[in-house]
Amino acid sequence: MPVEGGGAAGLCAAVHAGLARLLEPFAFLLVRDGCRDGHLARHPAPRPPARRLVWIHAVSVGEAVAARTTIDILRGDGRRFLLTVTTPAARALMARDPAPDVTLGPSPLDLPGTVARFLDHWRPDLLVLIESEIWPLMLLELERRGIPAAIVNARLSARSARRWRWLGSYGRRIFATLDCVLARDVQMAGRYAELGAARVAVAGDIKAAACPLPVEDDWLAELRASPNTRFLWLAASTHEGEEEIVAEAQRLLRQCHAGARLALAPRHPERADHLDAMLRRTGLVVERLSLARVPTASADIWLIDRIGVLGTLFEHVHAAFIGGSLVPLGGHNPFEAIRHGALPVMGPFLEKLGDEAARLRASGALAIIADADELADHVARVFQRGHAGEAVECERRALAAMRAGKHALVARELEPLLSGDSEREPPLSDNSEREPLLSDDDERDTGR
């Protein structure tokens, strides 16, 4: 795979490609067992017979939600979509509700031969990366082939930005391959622009523009009819280090609400066996969704060991702890809870939410807690009033109202890449001037 470009950036690119080529024979020893299925090198599914094929890549479940929304925005005009994901959980989620115009494909390693075979087979017309995936060799090869690349819901941590800056002109060369960056907030947009991305716009969090999650109506009716789920609350997308805290909050809630029950949905359902054993050691009564469609009266914790059921649970409960926020992972998506009328309760680690965290908290549509005592207190107050609160309902209506506008913004930025109306910007040199950063108030999803 040729790597073009001169100077220090070109030399770094050549060295990178050369080292990657040496590693390629050992590629399958470097991936996790869950991804080593042989699909990284071979492509059994044929390319869809479409005039335009849009390749969208998402790492895990959260990014897959944004990917699904991006597909909804770009759908039409006979287009087909190739969706690649990295984690087994994301693959399982996407496979549950397949769309006829979406092919769930393999995720390639960023190695010269693998990249070339992947692009030769699928021949995409556009790559849309979700959030923060930067593949240097893939992006350089896409540029060489004249295939545009974009990032939607773009974020970049301060630590990652420092690492890319350390690479100097080579880092700028990589970011210059991006034809469009739709950032979550002004801070993220600034980081991409500083690193060399020429066309950057602030679009807000596209997850806020997603449609509600699927709801199983029959199951929801069962939950609403059961006395055992009257005081049910949810802990969604939890990680190690958080389950102990939410379990303690449930223990505290039981002292003032005898009927309180916790539906615990770990981010990675494959951890269910481990969590089951851990929670039982604390003396709590644990039941599993796979064995009990509705929890019994004796259950303390109802362990959700299936994927694709959060929509129904969010629709039923009035309060939901959102994980990744009591441990330093940046916080998962609170909009899913709000969209279904539940108050999201989160810990202090909210970096992934950007400006939205402060806005939601100021409006009263997001509660912030630091420990089990505060979590139990917030849930108890929701139990007492019997609903999530007027602020959540207002935010719910606002999310529905802004969906069309956000979809139009994303479409306006990405459609030219598919129609051929947008020419590639030349790679930036160290002395090149950037185009102005787009951050107009009418393009931001803040301060509604």
C-alpha positions as CSV (number, residue, x, y, z in Angstrom):
1,M,0.0,0.0,0.0
2,P,1.7,3.2,-1.1
3,V,2.0,6.0,1.4
4,E,2.3,9.4,-0.2
5,G,3.6,12.6,1.2
6,G,7.1,14.1,1.7
7,G,9.1,15.5,4.5
8,A,9.0,14.2,8.1
9,A,5.3,13.3,7.8
10,G,6.0,11.1,4.7
11,L,8.9,9.5,6.4
12,C,6.9,8.7,9.5
13,A,4.1,7.3,7.4
14,A,6.5,5.1,5.5
15,V,8.0,3.8,8.7
16,H,4.6,3.2,10.2
17,A,3.4,1.3,7.1
18,G,6.6,-0.8,7.0
19,L,6.4,-1.8,10.7
20,A,2.7,-2.7,10.3
21,R,3.6,-4.8,7.2
22,L,6.1,-6.8,9.3
23,L,3.5,-7.3,12.0
24,E,0.7,-8.4,9.6
25,P,1.5,-12.1,9.6
26,F,0.9,-12.1,13.4
27,A,-2.2,-10.0,13.3
28,F,-4.6,-12.7,14.5
29,L,-2.5,-13.2,17.6
30,L,-3.1,-9.5,18.5
31,V,-6.9,-9.5,18.5
32,R,-9.1,-10.7,21.3
33,D,-10.7,-14.1,21.1
34,G,-14.1,-12.5,20.6
35,C,-13.0,-10.8,17.4
36,R,-10.8,-13.6,16.0
37,D,-13.4,-15.1,13.7
38,G,-11.4,-15.1,10.5
39,H,-13.4,-12.3,9.0
40,L,-10.7,-9.8,9.4
41,A,-8.9,-11.2,6.4
42,R,-11.7,-12.9,4.4
43,H,-14.9,-11.3,3.3
44,P,-17.6,-14.0,2.6
45,A,-20.5,-11.5,2.2
46,P,-20.7,-10.0,-1.2
47,R,-20.7,-6.2,-1.7
48,P,-24.3,-5.0,-1.8
49,P,-25.4,-4.0,-5.3
50,A,-25.8,-0.3,-4.7
51,R,-24.9,2.9,-6.5
52,R,-23.5,4.2,-3.3
53,L,-22.2,2.2,-0.3
54,V,-21.6,4.1,2.9
55,W,-19.3,2.4,5.4
56,I,-20.0,3.3,9.0
57,H,-17.7,2.1,11.9
58,A,-18.7,2.0,15.5
59,V,-16.6,0.5,18.4
60,S,-19.1,-0.5,21.0
61,V,-22.8,-0.3,22.0
62,G,-22.8,3.4,22.6
63,E,-21.2,4.3,19.3
64,A,-23.6,1.9,17.6
65,V,-26.5,4.0,18.7
66,A,-25.0,7.0,17.0
67,A,-24.2,4.8,13.9
68,R,-27.9,3.8,13.7
69,T,-28.9,7.4,13.8
70,T,-26.4,8.3,11.1
71,I,-27.8,5.6,8.9
72,D,-31.3,7.0,9.4
73,I,-30.1,10.4,8.3
74,L,-28.3,9.2,5.2
75,R,-30.9,6.6,4.2
76,G,-32.4,6.9,0.7
77,D,-31.5,7.4,-2.9
78,G,-30.8,3.6,-3.3
79,R,-27.9,3.7,-0.8
80,R,-26.7,0.7,1.1
81,F,-24.7,0.7,4.3
82,L,-21.8,-1.4,5.6
83,L,-21.8,-1.3,9.4
84,T,-18.7,-2.6,11.2
85,V,-18.3,-2.8,15.0
86,T,-15.5,-3.9,17.3
87,T,-17.0,-5.5,20.3
88,P,-19.1,-8.7,20.5
89,A,-21.8,-6.8,22.5
90,A,-22.2,-4.2,19.7
91,R,-22.3,-6.9,17.0
92,A,-25.0,-8.8,18.9
93,L,-27.1,-5.7,19.4
94,M,-26.9,-4.7,15.8
95,A,-27.8,-8.2,14.7
96,R,-31.0,-8.3,16.8
97,D,-32.8,-5.8,14.5
98,P,-31.3,-6.0,11.1
99,A,-32.4,-3.5,8.4
100,P,-32.5,-4.7,4.7
101,D,-30.2,-1.9,3.5
102,V,-27.5,-2.6,6.2
103,T,-24.8,-5.3,6.0
104,L,-23.1,-6.1,9.3
105,G,-19.5,-6.7,8.3
106,P,-16.1,-7.4,9.7
107,S,-13.9,-4.7,11.3
108,P,-10.5,-4.6,9.7
109,L,-7.2,-4.2,11.5
110,D,-5.2,-1.1,10.5
111,L,-2.6,-3.1,8.6
112,P,-1.6,-2.5,5.0
113,G,-2.7,-5.8,3.5
114,T,-5.8,-6.1,5.5
115,V,-6.8,-2.5,4.6
116,A,-6.2,-3.1,0.9
117,R,-8.2,-6.3,0.8
118,F,-11.0,-4.7,2.8
119,L,-11.3,-1.7,0.4
120,D,-10.9,-3.9,-2.7
121,H,-13.8,-6.1,-1.6
122,W,-16.3,-3.5,-0.3
123,R,-15.4,-0.5,-2.4
124,P,-17.1,2.1,-0.1
125,D,-18.0,5.5,-1.4
126,L,-17.7,7.1,2.0
127,L,-16.4,6.2,5.5
128,V,-18.1,7.6,8.5
129,L,-16.3,7.0,11.8
130,I,-18.2,7.4,15.0
131,E,-16.7,9.4,17.9
132,S,-13.0,8.8,18.2
133,E,-11.6,6.1,15.9
134,I,-8.5,7.3,14.0
135,W,-6.9,4.7,11.8
136,P,-3.8,6.2,10.2
137,L,-3.1,3.6,7.5
138,M,-6.8,3.3,6.6
139,L,-7.3,7.1,6.3
140,L,-4.2,7.5,4.2
141,E,-5.3,4.7,1.8
142,L,-8.8,6.1,1.6
143,E,-7.3,9.5,0.6
144,R,-5.0,7.8,-2.0
145,R,-8.1,6.1,-3.5
146,G,-10.2,9.3,-3.5
147,I,-12.7,8.0,-0.9
148,P,-13.9,10.7,1.5
149,A,-13.8,10.1,5.3
150,A,-15.8,11.9,8.1
151,I,-16.2,11.6,11.8
152,V,-19.6,12.1,13.4
153,N,-20.1,12.8,17.1
154,A,-16.4,13.5,17.2
155,R,-14.6,13.6,20.5
156,L,-11.0,13.5,21.5
157,S,-9.7,13.5,25.1
158,A,-7.0,15.9,26.2
159,R,-4.7,13.0,26.7
160,S,-5.3,11.6,23.1
161,A,-4.8,15.1,21.7
162,R,-1.4,15.4,23.4
163,R,-0.3,12.1,22.0
164,W,-1.3,13.2,18.5
165,R,0.5,16.5,18.9
166,W,3.6,14.6,20.0
167,L,3.7,13.0,16.5
168,G,4.1,16.5,15.0
169,S,3.7,16.7,11.2
170,Y,2.7,13.0,10.9
171,G,-0.2,13.5,13.3
172,R,-1.3,16.6,11.3
173,R,-1.0,14.6,8.1
174,I,-3.4,12.0,9.4
175,F,-6.0,14.5,10.6
176,A,-5.8,16.4,7.3
177,T,-7.2,13.3,5.6
178,L,-10.6,13.9,7.2
179,D,-13.0,15.6,4.9
180,C,-15.5,16.5,7.6
181,V,-15.5,16.5,11.4
182,L,-18.8,16.9,13.2
183,A,-17.8,17.5,16.8
184,R,-19.9,17.2,19.9
185,D,-18.9,20.6,21.3
186,V,-16.6,23.6,20.8
187,Q,-13.8,22.1,22.9
188,M,-13.7,18.9,20.8
189,A,-13.9,20.9,17.6
190,G,-11.0,23.0,18.7
191,R,-8.8,19.9,19.3
192,Y,-9.5,18.5,15.9
193,A,-8.8,21.8,14.2
194,E,-5.6,22.3,16.1
195,L,-4.4,18.8,15.0
196,G,-5.0,19.7,11.3
197,A,-8.6,18.8,10.4
198,A,-9.6,21.5,7.9
199,R,-13.4,21.2,7.9
200,V,-14.9,21.1,11.4
201,A,-18.4,21.9,12.5
202,V,-20.1,21.7,15.9
203,A,-23.2,19.5,15.7
204,G,-23.8,18.5,19.3
205,D,-24.3,15.0,20.5
206,I,-26.0,13.0,17.7
207,K,-27.2,10.5,20.3
208,A,-29.7,13.2,21.5
209,A,-31.3,13.0,18.0
210,A,-31.8,9.2,18.1
211,C,-35.2,7.7,18.0
212,P,-36.5,6.0,21.2
213,L,-35.3,2.4,21.8
214,P,-37.5,-0.5,20.9
215,V,-40.2,-1.3,23.5
216,E,-41.8,-4.8,23.9
217,D,-45.4,-3.7,24.5
218,D,-46.6,-7.1,26.0
219,W,-43.7,-7.3,28.4
220,L,-44.2,-3.6,29.4
221,A,-47.8,-4.4,30.2
222,E,-46.7,-7.3,32.4
223,L,-44.3,-5.0,34.3
224,R,-46.9,-2.3,34.8
225,A,-49.4,-4.9,36.1
226,S,-47.1,-6.5,38.6
227,P,-47.0,-5.3,42.2
228,N,-43.4,-6.5,42.3
229,T,-42.2,-3.8,39.9
230,R,-44.1,-0.8,41.3
231,F,-40.9,0.5,42.9
232,L,-38.5,-0.7,40.3
233,W,-35.4,1.4,39.4
234,L,-32.7,0.7,36.9
235,A,-29.0,0.8,36.8
236,A,-28.0,0.7,33.1
237,S,-24.6,0.2,31.4
238,T,-22.7,-0.4,34.7
239,H,-19.1,-1.3,35.0
240,E,-16.9,-3.0,37.5
241,G,-16.6,-0.7,40.6
242,E,-20.2,0.6,40.1
243,E,-22.2,-2.5,40.8
244,E,-21.1,-2.6,44.5
245,I,-22.3,1.0,44.8
246,V,-25.7,0.6,43.2
247,A,-26.2,-2.6,45.2
248,E,-25.5,-0.7,48.4
249,A,-28.0,2.0,47.3
250,Q,-30.6,-0.8,46.8
251,R,-29.9,-2.1,50.3
252,L,-30.5,1.4,51.7
253,L,-33.7,1.9,49.7
254,R,-35.1,-1.4,51.1
255,Q,-35.0,0.2,54.5
256,C,-37.5,2.9,53.6
257,H,-39.3,1.2,50.6
258,A,-39.9,-2.5,51.3
259,G,-40.9,-3.0,47.7
260,A,-37.8,-1.3,46.1
261,R,-36.1,-3.5,43.5
262,L,-33.1,-2.8,41.3
263,A,-32.9,-3.9,37.7
264,L,-29.2,-4.2,37.1
265,A,-28.1,-4.1,33.4
266,P,-24.3,-4.3,33.1
267,R,-22.7,-2.7,30.1
268,H,-21.3,-6.1,29.1
269,P,-23.9,-8.9,29.7
270,E,-21.2,-11.5,29.6
271,R,-20.3,-10.4,33.1
272,A,-23.6,-11.6,34.4
273,D,-22.3,-14.8,36.0
274,H,-19.6,-13.0,37.8
275,L,-22.0,-10.3,39.1
276,D,-24.6,-12.9,40.1
277,A,-22.0,-14.6,42.4
278,M,-20.6,-11.4,43.7
279,L,-24.0,-10.0,44.6
280,R,-25.2,-13.2,46.3
281,R,-22.1,-13.1,48.5
282,T,-23.4,-9.8,49.9
283,G,-26.6,-11.5,51.1
284,L,-28.9,-9.9,48.5
285,V,-31.5,-12.0,46.7
286,V,-30.7,-12.1,43.0
287,E,-32.9,-13.2,40.1
288,R,-32.1,-13.1,36.4
289,L,-34.1,-11.9,33.5
290,S,-33.3,-15.0,31.5
291,L,-35.1,-17.1,34.3
292,A,-37.7,-14.6,35.5
293,R,-39.6,-12.3,33.0
294,V,-40.9,-10.4,36.0
295,P,-39.1,-10.4,39.4
296,T,-40.7,-12.1,42.4
297,A,-41.6,-10.4,45.6
298,S,-38.4,-11.8,47.3
299,A,-36.0,-10.4,44.8
300,D,-33.6,-7.5,45.8
301,I,-31.8,-7.3,42.4
302,W,-33.1,-8.4,39.0
303,L,-30.0,-9.0,36.9
304,I,-30.6,-8.1,33.3
305,D,-28.5,-10.7,31.4
306,R,-29.9,-10.0,27.9
307,I,-29.2,-7.2,25.4
308,G,-31.8,-5.1,23.6
309,V,-34.2,-4.7,26.5
310,L,-33.3,-1.3,27.9
311,G,-36.1,0.5,25.9
312,T,-38.8,-1.4,27.8
313,L,-37.1,-1.0,31.1
314,F,-36.5,2.8,30.6
315,E,-40.1,3.1,29.6
316,H,-41.3,1.4,32.9
317,V,-39.0,3.0,35.5
318,H,-39.0,6.6,36.7
319,A,-35.3,6.7,37.8
320,A,-32.2,5.2,36.1
321,F,-28.6,5.3,37.1
322,I,-26.4,5.6,34.0
323,G,-23.1,3.8,34.3
324,G,-19.6,4.7,33.3
325,S,-20.0,7.7,35.5
326,L,-19.0,6.5,39.0
327,V,-15.7,5.2,37.5
328,P,-13.5,7.3,35.3
329,L,-15.0,6.3,31.9
330,G,-16.7,9.6,31.0
331,G,-20.3,8.5,31.4
332,H,-22.7,6.8,29.1
333,N,-25.7,8.1,27.2
334,P,-28.4,9.8,29.4
335,F,-30.6,10.7,26.5
336,E,-32.0,7.2,26.2
337,A,-33.5,7.4,29.7
338,I,-34.9,10.9,29.1
339,R,-36.4,9.9,25.8
340,H,-38.4,7.2,27.6
341,G,-39.4,9.5,30.5
342,A,-36.9,8.4,33.2
343,L,-34.7,10.7,35.3
344,P,-31.0,9.8,34.6
345,V,-28.8,9.8,37.7
346,M,-25.1,9.8,37.1
347,G,-21.8,10.0,39.0
348,P,-19.2,12.8,38.6
349,F,-17.3,11.4,35.6
350,L,-19.1,13.0,32.7
351,E,-16.3,13.9,30.2
352,K,-18.0,12.1,27.3
353,L,-21.1,14.3,27.6
354,G,-19.2,17.5,27.0
355,D,-21.3,20.7,27.4
356,E,-24.5,18.6,27.6
357,A,-23.8,17.5,31.2
358,A,-23.9,21.0,32.6
359,R,-27.0,22.0,30.5
360,L,-29.0,18.9,31.6
361,R,-28.0,19.4,35.2
362,A,-29.0,23.1,35.2
363,S,-32.4,22.2,33.7
364,G,-33.0,19.6,36.4
365,A,-33.1,16.8,33.8
366,L,-30.0,15.1,35.2
367,A,-29.1,14.3,38.8
368,I,-25.5,14.0,39.9
369,I,-24.4,11.8,42.8
370,A,-21.2,10.8,44.4
371,D,-22.0,7.7,46.4
372,A,-24.6,5.1,47.4
373,D,-26.2,7.3,50.0
374,E,-26.9,10.1,47.5
375,L,-28.0,7.6,44.8
376,A,-30.5,6.1,47.2
377,D,-31.7,9.5,48.3
378,H,-32.4,10.6,44.7
379,V,-34.3,7.4,43.8
380,A,-36.3,7.6,47.0
381,R,-37.5,11.1,46.1
382,V,-38.6,9.8,42.7
383,F,-40.5,7.0,44.3
384,Q,-42.2,9.5,46.6
385,R,-43.4,11.8,43.9
386,G,-44.3,8.9,41.5
387,H,-42.8,10.4,38.4
388,A,-39.4,11.5,36.9
389,G,-40.2,15.2,37.2
390,E,-41.3,18.0,35.0
391,A,-37.8,18.8,33.9
392,V,-37.4,15.4,32.4
393,E,-40.7,15.7,30.5
394,C,-39.7,19.1,29.2
395,E,-36.3,17.7,28.0
396,R,-38.1,14.8,26.5
397,R,-40.3,17.1,24.4
398,A,-37.3,19.2,23.4
399,L,-35.3,16.1,22.2
400,A,-38.2,15.1,20.0
401,A,-38.6,18.7,18.6
402,M,-34.9,19.1,17.8
403,R,-34.4,15.8,16.1
404,A,-35.4,17.0,12.6
405,G,-33.0,20.0,12.9
406,K,-30.0,18.0,14.0
407,H,-30.7,15.4,11.2
408,A,-30.7,18.3,8.7
409,L,-27.4,19.6,10.0
410,V,-25.7,16.3,9.7
411,A,-27.2,15.6,6.3
412,R,-26.1,19.1,5.1
413,E,-22.4,18.3,6.0
414,L,-22.3,14.7,4.8
415,E,-24.4,14.7,1.6
416,P,-21.8,16.7,-0.4
417,L,-19.3,13.9,0.3
418,L,-21.6,11.4,-1.4
419,S,-22.7,13.6,-4.3
420,G,-19.1,14.5,-5.2
421,D,-19.8,18.2,-4.7
422,S,-17.1,18.5,-2.0
423,E,-13.5,18.5,-3.1
424,R,-10.8,17.2,-0.7
425,E,-8.7,19.8,1.1
426,P,-5.0,19.4,0.4
427,P,-3.0,18.0,3.4
428,L,-1.9,20.8,5.8
429,S,1.7,21.5,6.3
430,D,3.0,22.8,9.6
431,N,2.8,26.3,8.3
432,S,-0.6,26.1,6.6
433,E,-3.5,28.3,7.8
434,R,-6.7,26.5,8.8
435,E,-10.2,27.5,7.7
436,P,-12.3,29.1,10.4
437,L,-13.8,26.8,13.0
438,L,-17.6,26.5,12.5
439,S,-19.3,27.0,15.8
440,D,-22.3,29.2,15.1
441,D,-25.0,29.2,17.8
442,D,-27.6,28.0,15.3
443,E,-25.5,24.8,14.7
444,R,-25.1,23.9,18.3
445,D,-27.2,21.6,20.4
446,T,-26.9,23.7,23.5
447,G,-29.0,26.2,25.4
448,R,-32.4,25.1,23.9
